[in-house]
């Protein structure tokens, strides 16, 4: 049965990161939509103006444009965004997929939860991340991008990605998410955990999907970017979802 997937990228990335996964899903007869969040990819919104609600609204617009209910896939920090969308449009979403994603409870922000679960971020990321002089964005040392995000990806994909990564707005990570059991809580959710990830520690991810239980946790023996390193395997998991 044909399914629509909306693919939401994580921090520093853009719609471009899904370019290998989309053909895998389409070859199986599905529809896949990737979008740029504000201040990412080709979107020119000033980073200092971006809020979490801007992220949510961008995805809500994509959801509303589809004729049938769909599956939302949120990579990494985009887990917060898809949770917010589920609160807004629970009747339009068949499932939420947290791909190495941030899965928070009501009233929590990523900044708060990460600080409470130190060291939530792997040391290789923490030691290669910098904040802009005005404090509005963060950037990753491109010389370490392969080690952090793409250790199991081709050199061609790594070089392509390094040209497209953009500074990440810091506002959304500090905003608490507002979700309810009556709306967000009625949407089935699953977690895909990348076992060789160098962004989040295994204990941090387990603490999230333990506190916010998912119907199933799928392990992938990949780094943080399986949409580049193992798109066919990721597509199979999404089909099962």
N, C-alpha and C positions, 0 to 999 in steps of 0.2 A: 504494500500500500504506500502510495506517495506521501511523503511527509515534508513539511516546510521547516527548515532550521534557520534561525537567526543567530549569527555568530558575532559575539561581542568581544573585541580584543582587550588585552590588559594594558598595564602601565607602559608608557613609552612607545607602544606599538600602534598599528592602524589596521584598517581593513585589509591591507596588502598581505598581512601575515597568514591569511587563510587561503592563499592562492593555490596551494597543493591539495588542501582538503576539499575545496568546492568541487573540482572535477570528480573526485572519488565519490562524493555524495550524489552528484548528478548522474554519473554512470550507473548508479544503483536505482535511478528513477526518482530521486528526491529533488527538492528545490532548496537551494542554500543562498542566504542573503548575508553579506558582510557589510558593515557600515563603519564609518569613521566617527568616533566620539568627538565632541567639541575639543578643539586645540590638538587634534591628532591627525595623522595621515595628511590628507589634502584639505582638511578643515582649517579655516583661518581665524577662528575665534581666539581672541587674546587669552593666553593661559591664566593671567591673573584675574580674569572675569568668570572663570569656570567654577561651577558648584556641582555637587553630587546630583542635584535635581536637574541640572542641564544634561548630565549623562542619561538620567532616567528618561527624561522627556524625549531625547533623541531616539531611544529605543522604543518608547511608547508609540511614537509616530510610525516607526517601521511595523510594529505589531498591528496598529490600526489599519495599515494599508493592505494587509493580507486578508483574503476572503475566509480562510479557515484557521482554526486554532493551530498553534505551532509549538516547537521545542526551542527554548532559549538556551544557548550555550555561552557561558561566561568564563573567560580565561583569566586566571590570576586575580588582579584587583577588580576586574569586571564582575566577579561574583556579587559584590555589593550592588552593582547596577542592576543585575537581573533580579535580585531580591526585591529591589524597589519597584521594578516593573511589574513583578508578580503581585505586589500589593495594590498596584493601580489597575491591573487588568487580569485578575485571576481566572476569569471565565474564558480568556482567549489563549491560555497557555496550557499545553498538555503536560509538559515536564520542564524542570529546571536542571541543567547540567552544569555542575561546578568543575571546570577543568583546571585542576590544581588551584581552585578558586577560593576566594575569601568568603567565608560563610559566617555571618554574624547574627546575633540575636537582637531583638528590639532594643533601641536606645544605645547600641554600641557603635563606636567608630573604629576604623582600622587602626588609627594612630593610638587610640586608647588600648585596644586589645593587644596590639603588638608590643606596646610598652609594658603591659601587664604580664606578657608571656616571653620576656627576654630570655635568651636571644631568639626571637621569632624568625628573624631574617637570617639566612645563612651568612657566615662571616665573609665569604667571598663577595657577596653583594654589598654588605655593609661597608667593607673596606674600599669599595670601588664606586661609591655613590656620593655625589656632591650636591649641595643646595646652592641655588643662585644667590647673588649678593643681596637681592631684595627679598629673599625667602619665599618666593611664590612658586618656584619650580624645583624639581630635582632632575639630575642627569646621571647617566651611567658612563663610566670610563669605557670608551669604545674598544680600547685595546684588550679589555677583559670580557667583552660581550660574548665571545664564543664560549669561554669558560662558564659564564653565568647562565646564559640563556640557551646556547646552541652547541653544547659539547658534542652531541651525537648527530649534528647536522652537517651537510656538505659544505665545503669551503665556499662554493658558489652562493649557497643560501646565506651563509654568514656575511659575506661581503655585501650582498644585496640588502640584508637587514640593517647592517651598520649604516648604510646610506639613508635609511628611512626612519630610524629611531628618532623621536623628538622629545624634548624636555617634558616631564610629567607635571601637570598642575598639582600643587600640594593641598589645595582647598578641599577637594572631595574626600581625601583620606582622613581628614579631621572631623568630618560631619557625621553625626550619629544617624543611623538608619532608623526609619519608623516603619515597622511591620506589625501585623496582627495575625493571630491564629485563624481568625475568621476569613481572611483574604489570602495573604501569602501562605499561611499554614495549610490551605486546602490544595495547594499545587504540589504534585509529587516531585521529589528531588532526588538526584543521584550525584555521587562524587566520583571523579576520575582522578586518581592520585598517581603522579609521576614519580617513580621511585628513585630516579637519579637527579632529581631537581636540586638546583643550587640557589634557589630564591627563598623558599620557605623551608624551615626545618620539618622533618617528619613529625616530631612531637607537636608542633604548632598546628599542622594540618589535622592530625588526629584529635587534638583538643577541640577543633571547630566542628568536625563532623560527628564527634561524640556528644557535644553539647547540643547540636542541632542535627539529630539523627536523619540519615538518608535511607531511602529504600534499598540502595545497594552502593557499595564502594568498589569501583573497578580499578585494579592496579595496572599500570603501564610501566614497563621497564625502560623508561626513556628519561631524557632531561625535561626541562620546563616547556619545551616547544614541540610537542608531538605532531602538531599540524604541519611541521616541516620535516621532522625526522621519521615519522611513522604515520603518514596520512591515511593509508589504507586500513591499518589496524584501528586508528581512531574512528574512521568512518564505520567500521564494523560494530564498534561499541555503541556509537550513536544510533545505528540502525536497531540494535537490540533495545536500547532505551525507548 
